[in-house]
Amino acid sequence: MHGRPLKRLPRSFELRTSADAEPLAACWLIAEWPIVAAAPAKCCFANLPETTSKKNFFWMVKTRWWVEHSYEELKDK
């Protein structure tokens, strides 16, 4: 699978948990989007600093996925 350039959501984009909630801090939208697909396969948000290197960024994303995947497997047992 090929990657796409990373983009941080602009500060003018306000993400809220509900209509009357305070806006959340600026964050990354991480999407697994195969080139041939019309829409992302999976996505999540991350609040890593803008100064995070791509290597560390992807390491943290993969680690997060592993933890969530392991948790789901343990929950199913």
C-alpha positions in Angstrom: 0.0 0.0 0.0 1.3 3.4 -0.9 1.1 6.4 1.5 -0.2 9.8 0.8 1.3 13.1 2.1 0.6 13.9 5.7 -1.6 16.8 6.4 -2.5 18.4 9.7 -6.1 19.8 10.0 -6.0 23.6 9.8 -6.4 25.5 13.0 -9.5 27.1 11.5 -11.1 23.6 11.3 -13.0 23.1 14.6 -13.5 19.6 15.8 -16.2 19.2 18.5 -17.5 16.2 20.4 -21.0 17.8 20.2 -22.6 20.9 18.9 -22.4 22.8 22.3 -18.9 21.5 23.3 -15.7 23.5 23.2 -13.6 22.9 20.1 -10.8 20.3 20.5 -7.2 21.2 20.1 -5.6 21.0 16.6 -4.9 17.4 15.6 -3.9 15.0 12.8 -6.5 13.0 10.9 -4.8 9.7 10.1 -6.4 7.7 7.3 -5.6 4.4 5.6 -6.7 5.2 2.1 -5.7 2.7 -0.6 -5.0 4.4 -3.9 -7.7 2.5 -5.8 -10.4 3.2 -3.1 -12.9 6.0 -3.3 -12.9 6.5 0.5 -10.6 5.7 3.4 -10.6 2.2 4.8 -9.9 3.3 8.4 -9.2 6.6 10.1 -8.4 8.0 13.6 -7.3 11.3 15.2 -3.9 11.9 16.8 -2.7 14.9 18.8 1.0 14.5 18.2 3.0 17.8 17.9 3.7 19.2 14.4 7.5 18.7 15.1 7.1 14.9 15.2 9.2 13.2 12.6 7.4 11.0 10.0 9.4 8.0 11.3 8.2 8.5 14.9 4.7 9.5 13.7 4.2 6.2 11.9 5.8 4.2 14.7 3.3 5.7 17.1 0.4 5.1 14.8 1.4 1.5 14.3 1.9 1.0 18.0 -1.6 2.5 18.7 -3.1 0.1 16.2 -1.4 -2.9 17.8 -2.6 -1.9 21.3 -6.2 -1.4 20.0 -6.1 -4.6 18.0 -4.7 -6.6 21.0 -7.3 -5.1 23.3 -10.1 -6.2 20.9 -8.7 -9.7 20.7 -8.5 -10.0 24.5 -12.0 -8.7 24.9 -13.3 -11.3 22.5 -11.8 -14.2 24.5 
